Amino acid sequence: MSTQRHQAAPARFLEDANAHSSTIDEKWAASNEQWWDWYLSLAHNEAPPPGERLALPPLPALPPIPMAALERELDEDYPLPQAGIEQFRTRGYIKLKQVCSAQALLSLRRELEALLASASATPGVQFQSVEMLWTMAPLSRAFVFSRRLGRIAAQLMGVEAVRLYHDNVLAKLPGGGRTPWHYDAHHYPIASEKVVTLWMPLQPTPRAMGPLAFAEGVETWRRFAALEFSKFDDSYDRQIGETLRRDAVAVEDGPFALGELSFHHTRCLHTAGANHTQRSRLAFSTTYFEDGARLVDSPTMISGDYEKFVQDTGPGQAIASPLNPVLYSAAGSR
Ligand SMILES: O=C(O)CCC(=O)C(=O)O
């Protein structure tokens, strides 16, 4: 693989404390919101298509879902077929249809739009994130504590009980660029392969809006295990994209219908396209890990400000702080 550094687009939003050397073995020096600003600037972007951004039909005007109805919906078992579990374990991801109702998802979208409107936004950055939603917003909390969703995560990983690593809303605004290729095990400070992330879009998400996209194969990351991660430019993302294309690795980058969501394994290579539409692409994301998993010995700067998600836990200790509640247990206590 060749590094075409002369063509690389430089990263932005890196604090001086992280900019002195090329190592990632240091603490992230800014907020998680700034982490996302920096991280998105590591993506290689082609020029946007000419002309107006795509106009989309209005979202269905459904009334807010009553909390009791939402809790009932989010408590019910989802019939996950064994073939789906096997697909997740070999391909590294699964997309599931009709997991949540349009009314529940659009109610959550409204809650999150209000939070995003009052959150800080970096001028010139078409991406916004808010984390720890479960601590501040009731519908978000109901989704994070959903037995239906937690049970799917546990079944996919084949574990008895799952805990929360973090939740967030990821808003890619009209004109927002790509999310770089990555796999989460490279980021998360969790010493376990039993980690899975739910990505749940809060509108119908056509390809032009930048749905999450997955490279086939839970082992595909190994091709890039020796590739040097650059914190200064888009070379890492660019080389992964070029290699996947050159080697004709299949990429699932299709649309998501409203109610469809995905779960991806911590080793699944994924990306997301740019948003070429006139609507913000909102996705609600929750990361689950196997109860009993420990903090890695040496978190890196690409873990971001992880201590916001894992309180008072030292290297090698089990992650079980009050910020990491059990979200589902087959034994039934949740
Ligand atoms: O929403 C995005 O653009 C990226 C999300 C992502 O990478 C993830 O949830 O793991």
The ligand as a MOL file (V3000), in Angstrom:
LIG
                    3D

  0  0  0     0  0            999 V3000
M  V30 BEGIN CTAB
M  V30 COUNTS 10 9 0 0 0
M  V30 BEGIN ATOM
M  V30 1 O -22.8370 7.9300 12.1540 0
M  V30 2 C -21.7180 7.9350 11.6480 0
M  V30 3 O -21.4470 8.6260 10.6690 0
M  V30 4 C -20.6320 7.0480 12.2030 0
M  V30 5 C -21.0940 6.1160 13.2650 0
M  V30 6 C -20.1040 5.0790 13.6610 0
M  V30 7 O -19.0300 4.9800 13.1430 0
M  V30 8 C -20.4730 4.1490 14.7230 0
M  V30 9 O -21.5790 4.2650 15.2980 0
M  V30 10 O -19.6570 3.2480 15.0300 0
M  V30 END ATOM
M  V30 BEGIN BOND
M  V30 1 2 1 2
M  V30 2 1 2 3
M  V30 3 1 2 4
M  V30 4 1 4 5
M  V30 5 1 5 6
M  V30 6 2 6 7
M  V30 7 1 6 8
M  V30 8 2 8 9
M  V30 9 1 8 10
M  V30 END BOND
M  V30 END CTAB
M  END
